[in-house]
């Protein structure tokens, strides 16, 4: 299915949202937005700016706008990208990446390509390579938590993240082992494609929390939508 993506800044979004909310639309909590479908086909999907409050499930769009204020312009936030063996964590202040760290660990078996987290549940636990990967895996999560506990990361309210579900679960286990309270932050999934956990991706994504993402799957929907704000950095 072909689609067209429109991105516009949160400060340009409110008039568009108010006009769109006049339609009978309901928000989806997990998607942080809404989907408009007809006869089982998606016409367009809207993701609210990530700094906007998380909606309730099936909350009418008009009610969401009526109950929340949107003059939210945080000065700083954190980005965390995780994949097996690699992580990138950065701190953004005033729209600039002012601090970052890349983490690389030996967590994947070269021949099979399995992450150590998966392999430990099967075989090879006693082998040196497996013990080494286990040590590296523990160190991987410890370094992420150590960085989030340091200045200037600790002053931020938000962590915007991208990772497989199982890595987020293992990070939570590591935090519990280290008496680190992850709830000190508001954790928000980026919900965008990420090429790799790297410095370049951190730089590319630093403004993502500010944007509305409107994906149009049916061009005829453009005739019914309010005027779409222009993209700007």
C-alpha positions as CSV (number, residue, x, y, z in Angstrom):
1,X,0.0,0.0,0.0
2,X,1.5,3.3,-1.1
3,X,1.4,6.2,1.3
4,X,2.3,9.9,1.7
5,X,3.8,11.2,4.9
6,X,3.3,14.8,6.1
7,X,5.2,16.1,9.1
8,X,4.5,19.4,10.8
9,X,5.6,21.0,14.0
10,X,3.5,20.8,17.1
11,X,3.1,24.6,17.3
12,X,1.6,24.5,13.8
13,X,-0.7,21.6,14.6
14,X,-3.5,22.9,16.9
15,X,-5.6,24.7,14.3
16,X,-5.4,21.6,12.1
17,X,-6.4,19.4,15.0
18,X,-9.4,21.6,16.0
19,X,-10.8,21.5,12.5
20,X,-10.2,17.8,12.2
21,X,-11.8,17.1,15.6
22,X,-15.1,18.2,14.2
23,X,-15.3,14.8,12.5
24,X,-16.4,11.8,14.5
25,X,-12.9,10.6,15.3
26,X,-11.6,8.6,18.3
27,X,-8.0,8.3,19.6
28,X,-6.0,5.2,20.2
29,X,-3.8,5.2,23.3
30,X,-1.1,2.8,22.0
31,X,-0.8,4.6,18.7
32,X,-0.8,8.0,20.4
33,X,-3.1,9.2,17.7
34,X,-5.9,7.9,15.4
35,X,-6.7,5.9,12.3
36,X,-9.4,6.7,9.8
37,X,-10.7,3.7,7.9
38,X,-13.5,3.0,5.5
39,X,-14.7,-0.5,4.4
40,X,-11.7,-2.0,6.2
41,X,-9.2,0.2,4.4
42,X,-7.1,2.8,6.1
43,X,-7.5,6.2,4.6
44,X,-5.1,8.1,6.9
45,X,-3.4,7.8,10.2
46,X,-2.4,10.6,12.6
47,X,0.3,10.4,15.3
48,X,0.2,13.3,17.7
49,X,3.4,15.1,18.7
50,X,5.1,12.9,21.3
51,X,5.2,15.7,23.8
52,X,1.4,15.8,23.8
53,X,-0.3,14.0,26.6
54,X,-1.1,10.3,26.0
55,X,-4.8,10.0,25.1
56,X,-7.2,7.6,26.7
57,X,-8.4,4.6,24.6
58,X,-11.3,5.6,22.3
59,X,-11.3,9.1,23.6
60,X,-13.1,11.5,21.3
61,X,-10.7,13.8,19.6
62,X,-12.6,16.9,20.4
63,X,-12.7,16.0,24.1
64,X,-9.0,15.3,24.2
65,X,-8.3,18.8,22.8
66,X,-10.8,20.3,25.2
67,X,-9.3,18.7,28.3
68,X,-5.6,19.4,27.6
69,X,-3.3,22.3,27.3
70,X,-0.7,22.2,24.5
71,X,1.7,25.0,25.3
72,X,4.4,22.4,26.1
73,X,7.9,23.2,25.0
74,X,10.3,21.2,27.1
75,X,13.9,22.5,27.2
76,X,15.5,19.1,27.4
77,X,14.9,15.4,26.9
78,X,16.7,12.1,26.4
79,X,16.9,9.7,23.4
80,X,17.7,6.0,23.8
81,X,18.1,3.6,20.9
82,X,18.8,0.0,21.6
83,X,19.5,-3.1,19.5
84,X,21.3,-6.3,20.4
85,X,24.9,-5.4,21.1
86,X,24.5,-1.7,20.3
87,X,22.9,1.3,22.1
88,X,23.0,5.0,21.6
89,X,21.9,7.4,24.3
90,X,21.8,11.2,24.0
91,X,20.7,14.3,25.8
92,X,19.0,17.1,23.9
93,X,18.9,20.7,25.2
94,X,17.4,23.6,23.3
95,X,17.1,21.4,20.2
96,X,20.7,20.4,20.1
97,X,22.4,17.1,21.0
98,X,24.7,18.2,23.8
99,X,25.7,14.8,25.2
100,X,25.8,11.3,23.8
101,X,27.3,7.9,24.3
102,X,27.6,4.9,22.0
103,X,27.7,1.5,23.6
104,X,28.9,-1.7,21.9
105,X,29.0,-5.1,23.5
106,X,29.7,-8.6,22.3
107,X,26.1,-10.0,22.7
108,X,25.6,-11.9,19.4
109,X,27.0,-15.3,18.3
110,X,28.6,-14.7,15.0
111,X,27.6,-18.0,13.2
112,X,23.9,-18.2,14.3
113,X,23.4,-14.4,14.9
114,X,21.5,-15.1,18.1
115,X,21.6,-12.5,20.9
116,X,23.0,-13.9,24.2
117,X,19.6,-13.1,25.8
118,X,18.1,-15.7,23.5
119,X,20.9,-18.2,23.4
120,X,21.1,-18.6,27.2
121,X,17.7,-20.2,27.2
122,X,18.9,-23.0,24.9
123,X,22.4,-24.3,25.2
124,X,26.1,-23.3,25.5
125,X,25.8,-21.8,28.9
126,X,29.0,-23.2,30.2
127,X,31.2,-22.3,27.3
128,X,33.6,-19.4,27.6
129,X,32.0,-17.5,24.7
130,X,28.6,-17.7,26.3
131,X,30.0,-16.6,29.7
132,X,31.7,-13.7,28.0
133,X,28.6,-12.7,26.2
134,X,26.6,-12.9,29.4
135,X,29.1,-10.5,31.1
136,X,28.9,-8.2,28.1
137,X,25.1,-8.3,28.2
138,X,25.0,-7.3,31.9
139,X,27.5,-4.5,31.2
140,X,25.4,-3.3,28.3
141,X,22.3,-2.6,30.5
142,X,24.4,-1.3,33.4
143,X,26.1,1.3,31.2
144,X,22.7,2.5,29.8
145,X,21.4,2.9,33.4
146,X,24.6,4.5,34.6
147,X,24.4,7.1,31.8
148,X,20.7,7.9,32.5
149,X,21.6,8.4,36.2
150,X,24.3,11.0,35.3
151,X,24.0,14.7,34.6
152,X,22.6,16.1,32.4
153,X,20.4,13.1,31.6
154,X,18.9,12.9,35.1
155,X,17.4,16.4,34.9
156,X,15.1,15.5,32.0
157,X,11.6,14.3,32.5
158,X,11.4,12.4,29.2
159,X,13.1,9.4,27.6
160,X,12.1,8.8,24.0
161,X,13.2,5.3,23.0
162,X,13.3,2.8,20.2
163,X,14.1,-0.9,20.8
164,X,12.7,-4.4,20.6
165,X,10.1,-5.2,23.3
166,X,12.4,-7.9,24.9
167,X,15.2,-5.4,25.3
168,X,12.9,-3.0,27.1
169,X,11.9,-5.8,29.4
170,X,15.5,-6.8,30.1
171,X,16.3,-3.1,30.8
172,X,13.5,-3.1,33.4
173,X,15.0,-6.2,35.0
174,X,18.5,-4.6,35.1
175,X,17.0,-1.5,36.6
176,X,15.4,-3.5,39.4
177,X,18.7,-5.3,40.1
178,X,20.4,-1.9,40.3
179,X,17.7,-0.2,42.4
180,X,17.1,2.2,39.6
181,X,13.6,3.6,39.3
182,X,12.7,3.8,35.7
183,X,9.5,5.6,36.5
184,X,11.5,8.8,37.3
185,X,11.2,9.4,33.6
186,X,8.2,9.5,31.2
187,X,9.0,6.7,28.7
188,X,7.6,7.4,25.2
189,X,8.1,5.1,22.2
190,X,9.4,6.9,19.1
191,X,7.2,4.8,16.8
192,X,9.4,5.6,13.7
193,X,11.8,3.6,11.6
194,X,15.3,3.6,13.0
195,X,18.2,2.3,10.9
196,X,20.6,1.5,13.7
197,X,21.5,2.5,17.3
198,X,24.1,5.1,16.3
199,X,25.2,8.7,16.8
200,X,23.9,9.6,13.3
201,X,20.5,8.3,14.2
202,X,20.4,10.3,17.4
203,X,21.2,13.5,15.4
204,X,18.5,12.6,12.9
205,X,15.8,12.1,15.5
206,X,16.4,14.9,18.0
207,X,13.4,16.9,16.8
208,X,11.0,14.0,16.3
209,X,9.1,14.6,19.5
210,X,7.9,17.9,18.2
211,X,6.3,16.6,15.0
212,X,2.8,15.5,14.1
213,X,3.0,12.7,11.6
214,X,0.1,12.4,9.1
215,X,0.2,9.4,6.8
216,X,-2.2,9.4,3.9
217,X,-3.0,6.1,2.3
218,X,-5.9,7.3,0.1
219,X,-5.3,10.5,-1.8
220,X,-9.0,11.3,-1.9
221,X,-8.8,11.9,1.9
222,X,-6.7,15.0,1.1
223,X,-9.9,16.7,-0.2
224,X,-11.6,16.1,3.2
225,X,-8.8,17.0,5.5
226,X,-8.1,20.6,6.8
227,X,-5.2,22.5,5.1
228,X,-2.1,20.6,6.1
229,X,0.6,22.8,7.7
230,X,3.9,23.1,5.9
231,X,6.9,21.1,7.0
232,X,9.6,23.2,8.7
233,X,12.6,22.3,10.8
